[in-house]
């Protein structure tokens, strides 16, 4: 057993996993898993820079995670940063802050590396299941980007595109500093056009339609699952490996896009940090399912974070 810690810092959230990894049996025993909405990518699409308040929110979460890692005595730590910190002019400020707090430099990985980690984390425990046929299409809908990975036991093709729930919300739904509540038909159409263009781009290198099983990752997908199940609170054990039909995803997406902030905030399983961006994230998922003809999506709570942990082990 090796006790490892993995941190995934994305555009919208930062997450920590502390686990015992046994490479011989392929088991990853979770000791602590937590997520904090920090919105690191706030304004990056518009300004090209990480906002000071976004950096401070992220550093505050890092200080909390440092205490948890020390408490569990993790032997190894890997910190991976994704879309927002790839794009920012002042990413050196981010790197120095993380190094000071956690003692490791954040690895600003490429979209292809991000996709590889996501695939490993999402599919490692699916291999051998007779009710899910390969190849898999793993879709990781993040805040700033979405990763598409097709593979069997290993990755066959991968592509990252700059379409995510935060990026689409900030690009199309923010007017005079406020998110449209609810968005107009024209705004929704603009998001949809961006998503379709991104899918065209992804299909140039990834055979999306060859997949037999669609596996959906990250907060937009898991939140849609929680809503579909009408959970009284967010429950990862009921969300993990749940299945949602395309019709149900469409029904939920349409409601999210015509609802007000207050109505979405009243959903008991909704994280406060997702209230304004969940509509765009759900629309990304729906568009993918419609493009490839997927009748359902298998939802996974295990994703890039688990893949990072395995890479450390």
Backbone torsions as a table, in degrees:
resi	resn	phi	psi	omega
1	UNK	NA	138.1	172.7
2	UNK	-123.4	126.9	178.6
3	UNK	-88.3	119.2	-173.9
4	UNK	-124.9	158.2	173.7
5	UNK	-127.7	138.7	178.7
6	UNK	-130.7	135.2	176.2
7	UNK	-122.3	130.6	175.7
8	UNK	-117.4	115.1	-179.2
9	UNK	-109.7	107.9	-177.9
10	UNK	-105.4	-164.4	-177.3
11	UNK	-72.9	-35.5	-175.1
12	UNK	-106.8	-36.2	-173.1
13	UNK	-136.4	161.4	171.6
14	UNK	-124.2	137.9	-173.5
15	UNK	-134.0	151.0	-179.7
16	UNK	-126.5	137.9	170.0
17	UNK	-130.1	126.3	170.4
18	UNK	-114.1	126.8	-174.2
19	UNK	-151.2	157.5	170.3
20	UNK	-96.8	123.4	-177.2
21	UNK	-108.7	132.3	176.2
22	UNK	-118.9	94.0	-176.8
23	UNK	-59.7	-26.8	-177.5
24	UNK	-71.3	-39.4	-179.2
25	UNK	-95.7	-13.9	-177.6
26	UNK	78.0	17.7	-177.7
27	UNK	-98.5	138.1	175.5
28	UNK	-120.0	108.7	-177.5
29	UNK	-94.8	110.7	-175.6
30	UNK	-73.1	130.1	176.6
31	UNK	-106.3	-37.2	179.4
32	UNK	-155.4	131.6	176.9
33	UNK	-138.3	124.9	-179.1
34	UNK	-146.9	158.8	-176.5
35	UNK	-138.8	140.5	177.4
36	UNK	-131.1	128.7	174.6
37	UNK	-78.5	116.5	-178.7
38	UNK	-119.3	-14.1	179.1
39	UNK	50.0	51.0	179.9
40	UNK	-57.7	-32.9	-177.0
41	UNK	-82.4	12.2	-179.1
42	UNK	-52.3	115.3	175.1
43	UNK	76.2	-1.0	-175.5
44	UNK	-62.3	-38.9	-178.5
45	UNK	-61.0	-30.8	-177.2
46	UNK	-91.4	-42.2	-171.9
47	UNK	-100.9	-22.9	-175.7
48	UNK	78.6	6.7	-177.4
49	UNK	-131.2	152.6	172.8
50	UNK	-79.2	128.0	-178.1
51	UNK	-71.5	143.6	179.7
52	UNK	-54.5	-42.4	-179.1
53	UNK	-68.7	-31.7	177.2
54	UNK	-69.0	-40.4	176.4
55	UNK	-62.4	-42.4	-178.3
56	UNK	-66.5	-38.9	175.8
57	UNK	-60.8	-40.8	-179.4
58	UNK	-67.8	-42.6	179.9
59	UNK	-66.2	-35.0	176.9
60	UNK	-62.1	-42.6	177.6
61	UNK	-65.4	-38.6	178.7
62	UNK	-61.8	-39.0	178.2
63	UNK	-64.2	-39.3	176.0
64	UNK	-63.2	-44.6	-177.9
65	UNK	-67.0	-34.6	178.3
66	UNK	-59.8	-39.5	179.3
67	UNK	-66.5	-39.1	180.0
68	UNK	-66.8	-44.3	179.9
69	UNK	-60.9	-41.8	178.3
70	UNK	-65.4	-41.1	-179.0
71	UNK	-60.2	-41.5	-178.0
72	UNK	-84.9	-13.1	178.4
73	UNK	68.6	40.7	179.0
74	UNK	-62.2	136.0	-177.2
75	UNK	-80.8	-31.1	-177.2
76	UNK	-136.1	147.2	-179.9
77	UNK	-135.7	134.9	172.4
78	UNK	-128.7	131.2	-178.4
79	UNK	-116.7	117.3	-178.6
80	UNK	-114.6	132.1	179.3
81	UNK	-116.8	142.1	-172.7
82	UNK	-116.0	-138.6	-160.1
83	UNK	-48.7	-53.3	-172.1
84	UNK	-60.2	-43.4	-176.8
85	UNK	-78.0	-15.2	171.6
86	UNK	-70.9	-35.7	-170.0
87	UNK	-88.4	-17.9	-166.7
88	UNK	-83.7	139.6	177.3
89	UNK	-66.1	-35.4	-175.4
90	UNK	-99.9	35.2	-178.4
91	UNK	-64.1	-20.4	177.4
92	UNK	-63.4	-32.8	176.2
93	UNK	-62.6	-40.2	178.5
94	UNK	-65.1	-46.8	-178.5
95	UNK	-60.4	-46.6	-179.2
96	UNK	-63.1	-40.5	-179.3
97	UNK	-63.7	-44.4	179.3
98	UNK	-65.2	-42.2	179.8
99	UNK	-61.1	-42.2	179.6
100	UNK	-62.8	-37.8	-173.6
101	UNK	-85.2	-45.2	-171.1
102	UNK	-107.1	-11.9	177.1
103	UNK	81.0	6.0	175.6
104	UNK	-132.0	151.6	175.5
105	UNK	-83.6	137.5	174.0
106	UNK	-67.9	134.9	176.7
107	UNK	-90.6	113.2	178.2
108	UNK	-84.4	95.0	-170.5
109	UNK	-84.8	160.4	177.4
110	UNK	-77.2	165.8	176.5
111	UNK	-61.4	-35.2	179.6
112	UNK	-67.4	-40.0	176.8
113	UNK	-65.3	-41.5	177.9
114	UNK	-57.0	-44.1	-179.4
115	UNK	-65.0	-39.4	179.7
116	UNK	-62.4	-46.1	178.3
117	UNK	-62.4	-42.9	-179.7
118	UNK	-60.6	-43.8	-178.3
119	UNK	-63.4	-46.4	179.9
120	UNK	-60.3	-48.2	-178.4
121	UNK	-63.1	-37.5	-174.8
122	UNK	-81.2	-31.2	-169.8
123	UNK	-107.9	-11.7	-174.4
124	UNK	-55.1	-38.3	-177.4
125	UNK	-92.7	-0.9	177.6
126	UNK	-90.5	-22.5	-177.1
127	UNK	-60.2	129.0	-179.1
128	UNK	100.1	-13.2	177.7
129	UNK	-74.6	128.6	-175.7
130	UNK	-81.0	-16.7	-178.0
131	UNK	-88.2	-4.9	178.9
132	UNK	-125.3	114.9	-175.4
133	UNK	-94.8	147.5	178.4
134	UNK	-93.1	161.7	2.3
135	UNK	-74.5	156.7	175.8
136	UNK	-93.1	147.3	163.5
137	UNK	-112.9	111.4	177.9
138	UNK	-96.1	125.6	-179.1
139	UNK	-120.6	118.8	-179.0
140	UNK	-110.7	102.4	-176.8
141	UNK	-92.1	102.0	-177.6
142	UNK	-96.2	-164.3	179.4
143	UNK	-79.4	-41.2	-176.8
144	UNK	-109.0	-22.3	-176.9
145	UNK	-146.8	165.8	175.3
146	UNK	-127.5	133.4	179.8
147	UNK	-105.2	136.6	175.8
148	UNK	-117.9	127.5	179.3
149	UNK	-135.9	127.2	173.8
150	UNK	-111.4	133.7	178.7
151	UNK	-169.7	170.7	174.8
152	UNK	-106.5	-100.9	171.4
153	UNK	-77.8	-28.4	-178.4
154	UNK	-134.3	166.8	-178.2
155	UNK	-68.3	131.5	173.6
156	UNK	-99.4	-38.7	-179.5
157	UNK	-157.0	147.3	-178.4
158	UNK	-147.8	151.6	177.2
159	UNK	-155.3	138.7	173.7
160	UNK	-110.5	134.3	178.1
161	UNK	-127.1	151.6	-173.8
162	UNK	-85.1	61.6	174.5
163	UNK	-131.4	117.7	179.0
164	UNK	-148.5	170.3	-173.2
165	UNK	-65.0	-39.2	-179.9
166	UNK	-74.2	-45.9	-178.3
167	UNK	-60.2	-43.9	-179.8
168	UNK	-68.4	-37.3	178.3
169	UNK	-64.8	-49.0	-178.0
170	UNK	-67.2	-34.0	-177.1
171	UNK	-74.4	-36.4	-169.8
172	UNK	-120.2	-19.8	-172.3
173	UNK	-110.7	-4.5	-179.3
174	UNK	-96.8	125.7	178.3
175	UNK	-132.4	122.0	-178.5
176	UNK	53.8	41.7	174.6
177	UNK	81.6	2.3	-178.8
178	UNK	-125.8	147.1	177.5
179	UNK	-79.6	132.7	178.7
180	UNK	-56.9	139.5	-170.3
181	UNK	-140.8	89.1	-3.5
182	UNK	-86.5	173.4	179.7
183	UNK	-70.1	158.3	177.3
184	UNK	-82.7	165.8	177.0
185	UNK	-61.8	-36.0	179.8
186	UNK	-65.5	-40.5	179.1
187	UNK	-65.8	-42.2	178.6
188	UNK	-63.2	-40.9	179.1
189	UNK	-63.6	-36.5	179.1
190	UNK	-66.4	-41.1	176.2
191	UNK	-62.2	-46.2	-178.1
192	UNK	-59.8	-39.5	179.1
193	UNK	-63.0	-42.2	177.3
194	UNK	-62.4	-42.9	-179.2
195	UNK	-63.2	-45.6	-179.0
196	UNK	-62.2	-40.2	177.4
197	UNK	-63.5	-38.8	178.7
198	UNK	-67.1	-37.5	177.2
199	UNK	-66.3	-38.7	174.9
200	UNK	-58.6	-42.4	179.8
201	UNK	-65.0	-44.8	-179.6
202	UNK	-62.2	-38.8	-176.5
203	UNK	-70.4	-13.3	176.5
204	UNK	-65.5	-30.2	-175.4
205	UNK	-123.7	-15.5	-178.3
206	UNK	-120.3	122.5	-179.5
207	UNK	-76.1	75.1	-173.6
208	UNK	-55.7	-39.4	-172.5
209	UNK	-80.0	-6.3	178.2
210	UNK	-81.6	-14.0	-176.3
211	UNK	-71.1	145.0	176.6
212	UNK	-99.8	-24.7	-178.8
213	UNK	-130.8	124.2	176.1
214	UNK	-95.2	124.4	178.8
215	UNK	-115.5	121.9	-176.9
216	UNK	-106.8	135.5	-176.6
217	UNK	-123.0	162.5	169.7
218	UNK	83.3	173.0	-165.2
219	UNK	-60.3	-35.9	178.7
220	UNK	-62.2	-43.8	-177.5
221	UNK	-71.0	-45.1	-178.5
222	UNK	-66.3	-33.3	177.7
223	UNK	-68.9	-40.4	175.3
224	UNK	-59.7	-40.1	177.2
225	UNK	-62.1	-44.6	179.6
226	UNK	-60.5	-40.6	178.5
227	UNK	-67.2	-42.3	-179.5
228	UNK	-60.0	-36.2	-179.5
229	UNK	-87.7	-3.5	-178.7
230	UNK	53.5	46.5	-178.2
231	UNK	-69.3	139.6	178.4
232	UNK	-71.2	-16.8	174.4
233	UNK	-159.8	164.6	-179.8
234	UNK	-66.3	124.5	-176.3
235	UNK	-133.2	100.2	-174.6
236	UNK	-63.2	-29.2	-179.2
237	UNK	-68.5	-32.1	178.0
238	UNK	-84.5	-24.4	-179.7
239	UNK	-80.5	-39.3	-177.0
240	UNK	-60.9	122.5	-179.7
241	UNK	66.9	18.3	169.4
242	UNK	-71.1	162.7	179.8
243	UNK	-126.6	136.4	-179.4
244	UNK	-125.9	131.2	179.3
245	UNK	-74.2	157.7	178.7
246	UNK	-62.6	-38.4	178.9
247	UNK	-62.3	-39.3	-179.9
248	UNK	-69.9	-39.3	176.6
249	UNK	-61.1	-42.6	179.4
250	UNK	-62.5	-44.7	-179.9
251	UNK	-59.9	-44.8	-179.3
252	UNK	-67.9	-42.8	-179.7
253	UNK	-61.1	-45.3	179.8
254	UNK	-61.8	-39.0	178.3
255	UNK	-67.0	-43.8	-179.5
256	UNK	-60.4	-36.6	-175.8
257	UNK	-81.1	-15.4	176.3
258	UNK	-107.5	-1.4	-178.2
259	UNK	-86.5	163.8	175.8
260	UNK	-92.1	167.5	176.5
261	UNK	-54.8	-44.9	-177.6
262	UNK	-63.5	-39.0	-179.5
263	UNK	-67.6	-41.6	178.4
264	UNK	-68.2	-39.7	-179.6
265	UNK	-64.2	-23.8	-178.5
266	UNK	-79.7	-9.2	177.0
267	UNK	-68.6	121.7	-170.7
268	UNK	-64.7	-24.5	-178.9
269	UNK	-94.1	4.6	-175.7
270	UNK	-86.0	123.5	174.1
271	UNK	-71.9	136.3	-178.6
272	UNK	-54.4	-32.6	-179.1
273	UNK	-73.5	-8.5	-179.0
274	UNK	-105.2	-5.9	-172.4
275	UNK	-55.5	-44.1	-175.2
276	UNK	-84.6	-16.3	-174.1
277	UNK	-112.5	-7.1	-174.0
278	UNK	-66.8	-32.0	179.9
279	UNK	-61.8	-46.2	178.9
280	UNK	-65.0	-40.5	179.5
281	UNK	-64.3	-41.8	178.3
282	UNK	-65.2	-35.6	179.1
283	UNK	-66.2	-35.8	175.0
284	UNK	-60.7	-47.1	179.7
285	UNK	-60.4	-47.1	-178.6
286	UNK	-61.1	-44.2	-179.0
287	UNK	-61.7	-38.6	177.7
288	UNK	-63.4	-46.9	-178.0
289	UNK	-62.4	-39.9	178.8
290	UNK	-68.5	-39.3	-178.5
291	UNK	-61.9	-44.7	-173.8
292	UNK	-96.4	-3.1	179.6
293	UNK	74.0	26.7	-179.5
294	UNK	-72.5	127.0	178.5
295	UNK	-77.1	-24.3	-180.0
296	UNK	-153.8	164.2	173.2
297	UNK	-121.6	135.0	173.4
298	UNK	-91.1	123.2	-174.5
299	UNK	-93.6	132.2	179.4
300	UNK	-122.0	133.0	172.0
301	UNK	-85.3	-12.6	179.3
302	UNK	-98.2	127.1	-168.3
303	UNK	-150.7	-141.2	-176.8
304	UNK	-57.8	-33.2	-178.9
305	UNK	-62.4	-43.1	178.3
306	UNK	-67.8	-37.4	177.1
307	UNK	-63.5	-39.3	176.9
308	UNK	-63.6	-43.7	179.7
309	UNK	-59.3	-43.3	178.7
310	UNK	-64.3	-36.2	-179.9
311	UNK	-65.7	-31.7	177.0
312	UNK	-71.6	-42.8	-177.7
313	UNK	-66.5	NA	NA
